[in-house]
Amino acid sequence: MEGHALIFFVAGLLLLIGGAELLVRGATRLSLYIGIPPLVIGLTVVAFGTSAPELAVSVQSALAGQANIALGNVLGSNIFNVLFILGASALITPLVVTRKLVRVEVPIMIGVSVLLGGMAWDERIGRVDGTLLFGGLLIYTVGSVLAGLRDRKVEEHGQRGALGRKDHAGRGLWVRSIGYVIVGLILLVFGARWLVEGAVSMARFLGLDELVIGLTIVSAGTSLPEVATSIVASLRGERDIAVGNVVGSNIFNILGVLGLSSLMGPQGISVSPAVMRFDIPVMIAVAAACLPIFFTEKRISRWEGSLFLGYYGAYTLYLLLRGVHHRTLPVFNTIMLAFVIPLTVITVFVIALRALRSRRAGSPSG
């Protein structure tokens, strides 16, 4: 059983790496040929495509009555996307954040996270909630594409001649780029599925419950397409795709994955009190933490990436301790609530204040 799971794990990982390379290559070329900025491609095509594993797992879990896995998969994936993926990508190379991401997409991500918390207040995400969430996804997608096309007309006049020559002579390259995206998405979906199958079988062998599996193994496994895509994009210098992929995936997970899952589930998705007390507030806090960090010089530095990774390690440790009801859990809670979280809030506030003062001091000379 363990050898079989390991084979699935390794095969899935190889498919993820190959799929991420094809997806980033195709999406980058599409942004050039179509004229849509790479950020919009990252927020839509790449982000929604790499969230396909979350969609498949959560919908299947909702149909099977495994609401803990369906909900835990989305919450865990959103936390994983910000803390682990952005953290790891920033360690590779500091990520420059565009003004549009700070002013539009990150507030949307925070808003839909808070909206989810409000919908889950009655400990259930029903079909009416799912309809509202999925409708919000349609509005967001259309708005992103229209905004990208509008930005192209304003900002990309210098590329029009080059685009015209490439369009006229290289229609085959345009078709090939679409093929890269499609094949890359297929490889990512199958790779994530195989990797999750191997990981879940080993996790159940260790005796972890469904909620912990959904928040850790399943969420991390289904987020591996985002991991591979963002890291490959960082290595290739496509930072807009690396960051936009994470933010767009988080928006899609709430609006699309949970929206469809609650619509497809026989009775929607139930929300346990433990999730309401801890996991949903953590997801909202993680989303909100992006805004002040992104505002500081509009970049995610390596030390901020290290901070994100450290928090994800602490969150995972908490879940494992909670899953096995370890006796050190109260002490761990006290340390996090009394020292680590307040210290981080103060640090982020001081950095934001220094950045604001520096910007004001530099404005007269500019």
Sequence and secondary structure as in RCSB ss.txt:
>XXXX:A:sequence
MEGHALIFFVAGLLLLIGGAELLVRGATRLSLYIGIPPLVIGLTVVAFGTSAPELAVSVQSALAGQANIALGNVL
GSNIFNVLFILGASALITPLVVTRKLVRVEVPIMIGVSVLLGGMAWDERIGRVDGTLLFGGLLIYTVGSVLAGLR
DRKVEEHGQRGALGRKDHAGRGLWVRSIGYVIVGLILLVFGARWLVEGAVSMARFLGLDELVIGLTIVSAGTSLP
EVATSIVASLRGERDIAVGNVVGSNIFNILGVLGLSSLMGPQGISVSPAVMRFDIPVMIAVAAACLPIFFTEKRI
SRWEGSLFLGYYGAYTLYLLLRGVHHRTLPVFNTIMLAFVIPLTVITVFVIALRALRSRRAGSPSG
>XXXX:A:secstr
 HHHHHHHHHHHHHHHHHHHHHHHHHHHHHHHHH   HHHHIIIIIHHHHTHHHHHHHHHHHHTT HHHHHHHHH
HHHHHIIIIIIHHHHHHS EE  HHIIIIIHHHHHHHHHHHHHHGGGSEE HHHHHHHHHHHHHHHHHHHHHHHH
HHHHH GGGHHHHHHHHHH HHHHHHHHHHHHHHHHHHHHHHHHHHHHHHHHHHHTT  HHHHIIIIIHHHHTHH
HHHHHHHHHHTT HHHHHHHHHHHHHHIIIIIIHHHHHHSTT EE  HHIIIIIHHHHHHHHHHHHHHHHSTTEE
 HHHHHHHHHHHHHHHHHHHHHHTT TTHHHHHHHIIIIIHHHHHHHHHHHHHHHHHHHHHHTTT 
